[in-house]
Amino acid sequence: MTRILITGASGLLGINLAQEMMTQHEIIGVDRGKLINAPFKVLKADLSNSRSMDSILDAEQPAWLINCAALADLEACEHDPDSARRLNIDLPAQLAKSCKARDVSFVHISTDAVFDGDKDGAYTEDDAPNPRGVYSQTKLEGENIVLSENPRALVARVNFYGWSLGGRRSLAEFFVNNLMDHKNISGFTDVIFCPMLVNDTARTLVKMLEKKLSGLYHLVGTQAMSKYQFGVEIARKFKLEEGNIAPKSVLSSSLTARRSHNLWLSTHKLSTALGGALPSFSTGLNEFYAQHQQGYPQKIRSYQQGAG
Ligand SMILES: NC(=O)c1ccc[n+]([C@@H]2O[C@H](COP(=O)([O-])OP(=O)(O)OC[C@H]3O[C@@H](n4cnc5c(N)ncnc54)[C@H](OP(=O)(O)O)[C@@H]3O)[C@@H](O)[C@H]2O)c1
């Protein structure tokens, strides 16, 4: 059993990662006060002060620290670039240094959005990033500073979907919630990405840690599709009305943060390092549906403040 600190434990990745790991490991989550009923230890800290983790590291002495905390909302980053810099650059930089000084294995979560999307095909870890907005720029700077401060760190560029604490964080929840309410929505046909069930992301991260991988890896789904197609796949799996999803171009949306059209990432480096294929899209979607049928979303939501 390994003692693992997870920052951003209330987030979409953090809560599912803790949920996946807690059966075999000792989990200590760090959050700002949302988690009151979690089935693992939770410490409260505001991470906009990047040194606030030092005393926690000294007191808890984890073997691993997985940094899932971020300002991960693209629009929020455009409106508040200072906070984006604090959370997406200064915090991981400090965590990388602090973990190195204490011999704690450090994992930092980055994003598929560091690329401009102009490539015809899948991006590898060797392709040059070219971020398009504040979120992706700060995430790229975060990656670079982590790996220069702590070359033994592991940086994973991810994209995932799943059930979140608030019930509205992931794109998949957006489709499920609206289609269940019989609402008409749209899905972008010109944004290609590689969605992975967040529980698959969590389980793969554990394997990467157990293999003691370090450096930069793409950890995304193995199937590239448009956001519209993703919505259709969810509608079909949940037997909801796919006709309620209108195909739409991201160029006609009211979103202000610039987005790449192509977020197709190759996972060849990671599957080679792990010695086997990553989970498929269809097994992830089947599990996402099974979780819904088995009350997993309600279980996750019951961990938060104000849950009935
Ligand atoms: N969702 C995706 O598909 C996706 C795609 C690409 C990359 N990523 C990356 O994956 C990682 C996790 O993303 P996510 O979707 O799980 O994000 P999320 O749901 O927005 O979670 C972010 C976490 O950071 C915490 N946080 C933010 N500001 C904080 C502060 N000042 N002090 C303490 N905690 C703070 C949040 O706490 P509160 O709950 O209190 O706000 C939350 O727990 C991020 O690095 C993100 O860039 C995600």
The ligand as a MOL file (V3000), in Angstrom:
LIG
                    3D

  0  0  0     0  0            999 V3000
M  V30 BEGIN CTAB
M  V30 COUNTS 48 52 0 0 0
M  V30 BEGIN ATOM
M  V30 1 N -11.4450 17.4680 -18.2380 0
M  V30 2 C -10.6520 17.1260 -19.2850 0
M  V30 3 O -11.0480 16.4020 -20.2130 0
M  V30 4 C -9.2530 17.6090 -19.3450 0
M  V30 5 C -8.6870 17.7210 -20.6160 0
M  V30 6 C -7.3560 18.0780 -20.6930 0
M  V30 7 C -6.6190 18.2940 -19.5570 0
M  V30 8 N -7.2080 18.2230 -18.3290 0 CHG=1
M  V30 9 C -6.3570 18.4530 -17.1620 0
M  V30 10 O -6.6400 17.4800 -16.1850 0
M  V30 11 C -6.4630 18.0250 -14.8760 0
M  V30 12 C -7.7060 17.8160 -14.0480 0
M  V30 13 O -8.7950 18.4300 -14.7440 0
M  V30 14 P -10.2940 18.2980 -14.2340 0
M  V30 15 O -11.1510 18.2210 -15.4360 0
M  V30 16 O -10.3790 17.2530 -13.1940 0 CHG=-1
M  V30 17 O -10.4710 19.7530 -13.6090 0
M  V30 18 P -11.5540 20.2650 -12.5510 0
M  V30 19 O -12.6870 19.3270 -12.4600 0
M  V30 20 O -11.8040 21.6980 -12.8870 0
M  V30 21 O -10.7270 20.1870 -11.1870 0
M  V30 22 C -9.7380 21.1060 -10.8660 0
M  V30 23 C -9.3820 20.9140 -9.4360 0
M  V30 24 O -8.4500 21.9520 -9.0380 0
M  V30 25 C -8.9070 22.5130 -7.8150 0
M  V30 26 N -8.4860 23.8850 -7.6320 0
M  V30 27 C -8.6230 24.9250 -8.4830 0
M  V30 28 N -8.1460 26.0460 -7.9130 0
M  V30 29 C -7.7090 25.6990 -6.6750 0
M  V30 30 C -7.1200 26.4110 -5.5920 0
M  V30 31 N -6.8740 27.7230 -5.6640 0
M  V30 32 N -6.8030 25.7450 -4.4650 0
M  V30 33 C -7.0600 24.4020 -4.3550 0
M  V30 34 N -7.6000 23.6810 -5.3540 0
M  V30 35 C -7.9300 24.3220 -6.4920 0
M  V30 36 C -10.4080 22.4480 -7.9360 0
M  V30 37 O -10.9810 22.6560 -6.6590 0
M  V30 38 P -12.5060 23.1890 -6.5360 0
M  V30 39 O -13.3490 21.9800 -6.7600 0
M  V30 40 O -12.5600 23.7220 -5.1470 0
M  V30 41 O -12.6840 24.2370 -7.5870 0
M  V30 42 C -10.5830 21.0440 -8.4820 0
M  V30 43 O -10.4520 20.0880 -7.4630 0
M  V30 44 C -6.1030 19.5000 -15.0840 0
M  V30 45 O -4.7110 19.6280 -15.0630 0
M  V30 46 C -6.6040 19.7910 -16.4850 0
M  V30 47 O -5.8560 20.8220 -17.0980 0
M  V30 48 C -8.5200 17.9130 -18.2030 0
M  V30 END ATOM
M  V30 BEGIN BOND
M  V30 1 1 1 2
M  V30 2 2 2 3
M  V30 3 1 2 4
M  V30 4 1 4 5
M  V30 5 2 4 48
M  V30 6 2 5 6
M  V30 7 1 6 7
M  V30 8 2 7 8
M  V30 9 1 8 9
M  V30 10 1 8 48
M  V30 11 1 9 10
M  V30 12 1 9 46
M  V30 13 1 10 11
M  V30 14 1 11 12
M  V30 15 1 11 44
M  V30 16 1 12 13
M  V30 17 1 13 14
M  V30 18 2 14 15
M  V30 19 1 14 16
M  V30 20 1 14 17
M  V30 21 1 17 18
M  V30 22 2 18 19
M  V30 23 1 18 20
M  V30 24 1 18 21
M  V30 25 1 21 22
M  V30 26 1 22 23
M  V30 27 1 23 24
M  V30 28 1 23 42
M  V30 29 1 24 25
M  V30 30 1 25 26
M  V30 31 1 25 36
M  V30 32 1 26 27
M  V30 33 1 26 35
M  V30 34 2 27 28
M  V30 35 1 28 29
M  V30 36 1 29 30
M  V30 37 2 29 35
M  V30 38 1 30 31
M  V30 39 2 30 32
M  V30 40 1 32 33
M  V30 41 2 33 34
M  V30 42 1 34 35
M  V30 43 1 36 37
M  V30 44 1 36 42
M  V30 45 1 37 38
M  V30 46 2 38 39
M  V30 47 1 38 40
M  V30 48 1 38 41
M  V30 49 1 42 43
M  V30 50 1 44 45
M  V30 51 1 44 46
M  V30 52 1 46 47
M  V30 END BOND
M  V30 END CTAB
M  END
